[in-house]
Amino acid sequence: MSTSVIDFIISRIRSWGVTRVFGYPGDGAGAFDGALGRAERAENGVEYIRPTHEEICSLMATAHAKFTGDVGVCIATSSPGAFHFLNGLYDAQMDNQPVVAIVGQQGLNALGTFSMQESNLERCSPMSRCTCRPSSPRSRRRRLSTPPSVPPSFDEALRSS
């Protein structure tokens, strides 16, 4: 049985000891939302909390990191979700707290076309220490489209948080 990238990331989250994830569903992260809900129902050690706004997700992940000493993880859909994460991520950066933000993105064929909810997220997040996104054929960034491509990138994000 093959493992999807999403299931692989969830298992990687668990292997790093993360037990709580804060997420807001949307088109760019809908499959992730469903997989996290299934993981929580299967009681595999991941508690999935769905606040009412992306900004609250990032603030809750930051508060979680501050009060527990664990890595905070927040998930949201594409561009609007990422933009709403900024306040919580800046709070984490200013207090030197470990937070990993996972943001969905439009399909590879839509990148660079200015389609709805597509933005260059690297340019809007100067506080990030590690940025991994699906790459276009002309880019040198790592392509996160198969389970084997995820561990080094995700581990780097968790280590650098």
N, C-alpha and C positions, 0 to 999 in steps of 0.2 A: 504494500500500500504506500503510495507516495504522500509526502507531507507537503502542505501548502506553505508558502512563505509566512503567512499569518500564524498558522499553528506553530511553525518553527520559532517565530519571534516570541510567542507566548511561552513556549517551553524554555527559551533562552532567558526570558524575564524571570521565570521560576528558578532556573539554575543559578541566577545571580542573587537569589534570596528576596526578590521583590514579591510582596504578598498583596499589595493594594495598587490598583490602577484607577485613575480618574479620567473619564472619557465622555465626550459629547458626540453623539452620532451625527452623521451627515453623509452625503453621497461619496465624498472622497475617502471616507473611512468606514463605510457601512458594513463591509465584509468583516473588518476588524472588530466592529461593535458586536456583530453576531457571534463571532468566534470567542470573544471575551465573555459574552453572556453564556455561551455553551460551556466554557471552561469553568465559570463560576458555578453553574448548575451541576456540573460533574464533580464539584468539590475537589478540584485539583490544587487548591492552595492559593488561588488568585481571587481576591475580592474585587469586583468591578463596581465602581461607584459612578453614577451618571448624574452630575449636577445639572442645573438648568441653563448653563451658559459656559462657553469655552473659557472665558476669563476666570470663572469660578474654578474650573478644572485646574488651571495653572496655579492659581492661588492656593487651592487645596493641596496640590502636589508639593508646593513650596512649604506650606505649613506642616505637612506630613514629614518632609525632610528635616525641618527645623526641630520638631518635637520628638521625633523617633530616632534621628540619626541615620535613617535608611534612605535609599535613593527614592525620590518621588518620581512617578511616571504619569504623564498626562497625554491624552490622545484626542485629536480633533480632525475635522475634515480639512479640505484644501484651504486656499488663501484666507478666507474670512476667519477660519478657525485659528490659523497661525497668527494673524494680526491680533486677534483677541487674546492670544496667549502672552503677548508682549509684557503686560504689567506684571504678571506672576513670574515670568522668566527674569525680568529685570530685578524683581525683589529677590529671587534666588541668587542671582549673580551678585547683587550688592551685599548680601549676607553670606556669600560663599557656600551656598547649599547645593547638594547634588540633585539636580532635576533633569530628567530626560523627557523631551517633548517629541512625540511621534505625530507627524502630520501627513494626512493623505495628500494626493496630488492628482491632477488630471492625467488621463492616459498619455503615453509617450507621443502619440500622433498629434495631440493637442498642445504640447509644450511649445512655447514661442509663437503661438498663433493669436494670443490675446483673447482666447475664448473665455467664456464665463468662469469666474473663480480660478483663473490661472494667473499666477504671479511668480516672479523670480524671488523665492523666499530667502535665498542666501543674502540678497541685498538688504532685506528688511530686518535681519536678525544679527546685528554685529556682536551680540553677546554670546553667540554660540561658539563652543570650543570644537565641535565636531559636526559637520553637516554631511549627510549621505542622502542622495536622492537618485531616483532612476535617471539614468543618463541618456542623452540622445547619442546617435552613432558618432557624431563629431566631437563629443565631449570625452575627457579623460577621467571623469568621475566613475566610481564603482557603480555597476548596475545591480540593483537589489531586486532581482526578478526570479531568482531560484534560491531554494533553501541554502545551498552551500555558499552563496555570496553574502549571506546575512551575518554569520558569526563574527568575522573580523570587524565588520562595520559596526554592528551592534555592541560588541564587546568594547570597541574603541569609544563609542558614545558613553557607555556606562563607566568605563575607566576614567574618561576625561571629565565626567560630571563631578 
